[in-house]
Amino acid sequence: MTDFTSLPDLAVRTLGGSVIAASDESFAEKENLLNPWKPAFRPETFGPKGQLYDGWETARRRTPGHDWALIRLGLPGQIHGIVIDTAWFRGNYPPHASVEACFAGNHPTANELEAAHWVEVVPTAPLGGDAAHTFAATDTTSVFTHVRLNMFPDGGIARLRVHGRVVPDPAYLTGLTVDLAALENGARVLDCSDRFYSSPDNMLFPGQARTQAEGWETARRRDDGNDWAEIALAAPGTIELAELDTTNLKFNAPAEARLTATTVDGGHAVILPRTRLRPDTRHRFRLKTPEVAKVRLDIYPDGGLARLRLWGPLTPKAEKDLTTNWNTHTRK
């Protein structure tokens, strides 16, 4: 896949990513690396440590070695590409960087991660100032839980994005009723009609949307069509409860919505007929469906949805397949 940036950022703070340690953060905090917004900058804005940067900046190194930051991914997954963004760092960016990754369960400390099996997913590469650098990962099949960003020798990096596919731990899915449309469980948006204001991936994020920007919102339609999004479920299952949440969307909620399922045998079934929606409301619908692999959400005619939840159990085959996939691709 060439455009890996369309895949979720496994490290972003809103998905639970955390910078758990760094060699140095004298000028700007390591936590800024994972901020979900674009790096901001106000010139001639100084604090006790110097110019304020919306990024991570270390001191000028006067000893051998290099600086590094250790990141726990918010969601375990297969890394397809990395973005190292030096936005606004012009005279203080690092000339080179690399990224390593490892798999480590049971919530290890930074010290415990020293013994992990680290894999170089981005070999040492040159960086420029005030630019977003994209790198395809060298290992796209292994499942990783942590990454280590190395910069040589020191300087500032605004953002680190780790794009990839979520691979859920089956221990938290098998034998339970789960949200089959949750990004953290492995669901993903396959395609959509429009993402003018925000990405449909937002509908699958954990927690509640705090503003309308944290959901999916389309442009205003000026034709007779309607907007839609197609979602691959975390794994095949039967849907027992659907939640269509328009929270925060007070003047731009869809008038109606419909859910159509693609079954495991390739058929199609309307599981929620065209139904009226209300603004700023969490709608819940009891369903009884066949075994489903994908769902198409149609909204009429346009608008936004804060969250989509599809609750139900996995099929027995899906549970077995998830466990096999996890055991095959995790590095322990």
Backbone hydrogen bonds, N-H to C=O, Kabsch-Sander energy under -0.5 kcal/mol:
donor,donor_aa,acceptor,acceptor_aa,energy
4,F,2,T,-1.5
6,S,3,D,-1.4
7,L,4,F,-2.0
10,L,8,P,-0.9
10,L,162,V,-3.0
12,V,9,D,-1.0
13,R,34,L,-2.2
15,L,12,V,-1.7
16,G,13,R,-2.0
17,G,12,V,-2.0
18,S,72,R,-2.1
20,I,18,S,-0.9
20,I,70,L,-1.9
21,A,70,L,-1.2
23,S,68,W,-2.5
27,F,57,E,-1.7
28,A,57,E,-1.8
32,N,29,E,-1.1
33,L,30,K,-1.7
34,L,31,E,-1.4
35,N,32,N,-1.5
45,T,42,R,-0.7
46,F,44,E,-0.6
47,G,50,G,-2.7
50,G,47,G,-1.5
52,L,45,T,-2.8
54,D,40,A,-0.8
55,G,53,Y,-1.5
56,W,157,I,-3.2
57,E,28,A,-1.3
58,T,155,G,-2.6
61,R,59,A,-0.6
67,D,151,M,-1.3
67,D,153,P,-1.3
69,A,149,L,-2.1
70,L,21,A,-3.1
71,I,69,A,-0.5
71,I,147,V,-3.1
72,R,18,S,-3.2
73,L,71,I,-0.6
73,L,145,T,-2.5
74,G,10,L,-2.2
75,L,10,L,-1.1
77,G,144,F,-1.8
78,Q,165,R,-2.4
79,I,77,G,-0.6
80,H,163,H,-2.6
81,G,163,H,-1.9
82,I,135,F,-2.9
83,V,161,R,-2.4
84,I,133,H,-2.6
85,D,83,V,-0.6
85,D,159,R,-2.5
86,T,84,I,-0.6
86,T,131,A,-2.9
89,F,86,T,-2.2
90,R,88,W,-0.9
96,H,152,F,-1.2
97,A,125,A,-2.0
98,S,150,N,-2.1
99,V,122,V,-2.1
100,E,148,R,-2.3
101,A,119,V,-2.5
102,C,146,H,-2.1
113,L,109,T,-1.5
114,E,111,N,-1.3
115,A,112,E,-1.3
116,A,113,L,-1.5
118,W,116,A,-0.9
119,V,101,A,-3.0
121,V,99,V,-1.7
121,V,119,V,-0.8
122,V,99,V,-2.1
125,A,97,A,-2.6
127,L,95,P,-2.6
130,D,86,T,-1.5
130,D,89,F,-1.6
133,H,84,I,-2.5
133,H,131,A,-0.6
134,T,132,A,-0.5
135,F,82,I,-2.7
137,A,80,H,-1.9
138,T,121,V,-1.7
143,V,329,H,-3.0
144,F,77,G,-2.6
145,T,102,C,-2.7
146,H,102,C,-2.0
147,V,71,I,-2.4
148,R,100,E,-2.6
149,L,69,A,-2.6
150,N,98,S,-2.9
150,N,148,R,-0.6
151,M,67,D,-2.8
152,F,96,H,-2.6
156,G,92,N,-1.5
157,I,56,W,-2.6
158,A,85,D,-2.0
159,R,85,D,-1.7
160,L,33,L,-2.1
161,R,83,V,-2.5
163,H,81,G,-2.1
163,H,161,R,-0.6
164,G,8,P,-2.0
165,R,78,Q,-2.1
167,V,76,P,-2.3
172,Y,169,D,-1.9
173,L,170,P,-1.6
174,T,170,P,-2.5
176,L,173,L,-1.4
178,V,176,L,-0.6
178,V,312,G,-2.3
180,L,178,V,-1.0
180,L,310,L,-3.2
182,A,179,D,-1.5
183,L,204,L,-2.4
185,N,182,A,-1.0
186,G,183,L,-1.6
187,A,182,A,-2.2
188,R,232,A,-2.0
190,L,188,R,-0.5
190,L,230,E,-2.9
191,D,230,E,-1.1
193,S,228,W,-2.5
197,Y,217,E,-1.4
198,S,217,E,-1.3
202,N,199,S,-1.3
203,M,200,P,-1.5
204,L,201,D,-1.9
205,F,202,N,-1.5
214,E,211,T,-1.5
215,G,212,Q,-1.3
216,W,305,L,-2.9
218,T,303,G,-2.8
227,D,299,I,-0.9
227,D,301,P,-1.3
229,A,297,L,-2.1
230,E,191,D,-2.8
231,I,295,V,-3.3
232,A,188,R,-2.8
233,L,231,I,-0.6
233,L,293,A,-2.2
234,A,180,L,-2.8
237,G,292,V,-2.0
238,T,313,P,-1.9
240,E,311,W,-3.4
241,L,311,W,-1.7
242,A,285,F,-2.7
243,E,309,R,-2.9
244,L,283,H,-2.0
245,D,243,E,-0.6
245,D,307,R,-2.5
246,T,244,L,-0.6
246,T,281,T,-3.1
249,L,246,T,-2.2
250,K,248,N,-1.2
255,A,300,Y,-2.1
256,E,300,Y,-1.5
257,A,275,T,-2.0
258,R,298,D,-2.2
259,L,272,L,-2.1
260,T,296,R,-2.4
261,A,269,A,-3.5
262,T,294,K,-2.9
263,T,261,A,-0.6
263,T,267,G,-2.3
264,V,291,E,-1.9
266,G,263,T,-2.0
269,A,261,A,-2.1
271,I,259,L,-1.7
271,I,269,A,-0.7
272,L,259,L,-1.8
275,T,257,A,-2.9
277,L,255,A,-2.4
280,D,246,T,-1.2
280,D,249,L,-1.4
281,T,278,R,-0.6
283,H,244,L,-2.2
283,H,281,T,-0.8
285,F,242,A,-2.7
287,L,240,E,-2.3
289,T,239,I,-0.8
292,V,237,G,-3.4
293,A,262,T,-3.0
294,K,262,T,-1.6
295,V,231,I,-2.6
296,R,260,T,-3.2
297,L,229,A,-3.2
297,L,295,V,-0.5
298,D,258,R,-2.7
298,D,296,R,-0.6
299,I,227,D,-2.8
300,Y,256,E,-2.6
304,G,252,N,-1.1
305,L,216,W,-2.2
306,A,245,D,-2.4
307,R,245,D,-1.3
308,L,203,M,-2.0
309,R,243,E,-2.3
311,W,241,L,-3.1
312,G,178,V,-2.4
314,L,176,L,-0.5
315,T,236,P,-2.2
319,E,315,T,-2.1
320,K,316,P,-1.9
321,D,317,K,-2.6
322,L,318,A,-2.6
323,T,319,E,-1.9
324,T,320,K,-2.2
325,N,321,D,-2.6
326,W,322,L,-2.4
327,N,323,T,-2.3
328,T,324,T,-1.8
329,H,325,N,-1.9
330,T,326,W,-1.5
331,R,143,V,-0.8
332,K,330,T,-0.6
